[in-house]
């Protein structure tokens, strides 16, 4: 009798533990994917963005002339 009461509890705990591990793995994959997308978007932004005018260089050139 005692052995029967222990077996269902461990049988229930194993799938829950495995489910938790699978969800943790999927969460890590999603977070890494989002990080890569963010890095790619920042790269594209810096690659194709117009350079800002550098007012300090203009100011020095104006004073020198």
N, C-alpha and C positions, 0 to 999 in steps of 0.2 A: 504494500500500500504506500509506504513512504516513497519508494522509488518512482511510482507513478505520479505522485504529486510534484516531483522535482522535474521530470522530463518535459511536461508542457510549458513550464516557465522558461526553461532554457531554449526550447524550440521557438518561443515567441520572442525572446531577446535577440536571437541570432539574426532574423530578418530585419529587425529594427536597427540593429547595429550596422548591418550591411547597407541598409537604406540611408542611414546617416552618413556613412562613408561615401556612398555614391553621390549624394547631394552635396557633400563637401567638395568632392572632385569636380562636379559640374559647376559649382560656384566658383572655384578657382579658375576653371577654364573660361568661364564667362568674364571674370574680372581681368584676366590676362588679355582676353580678346578686346575688351573695352579699352584697356591701357594701350594696346597696339593701335587701335583705331584713333585714339587721342594723339598718340605720337605721330601717326601718319598725317592727321589733319594739321597739326602744328608744323610739320615739315612742309606740307603743301602751302600753308599760309606764308611761311618764310621764303619759300621758293618763288612764289608768284606775286608777293606783295610789292607795292611800290616803295622804294626807299624814302624815308622821311628826310626832308631837307635838314641839313645840319647847320643850325643857326650860329653855332660857335665858330665854325670855319668861315662863314660869310662875314661875321662880325670882325674877325681878325683881318681878313683880306680888305675889308672896307677901311679899317683904321690905318692899315699899311699904305694905302693909296692916298 
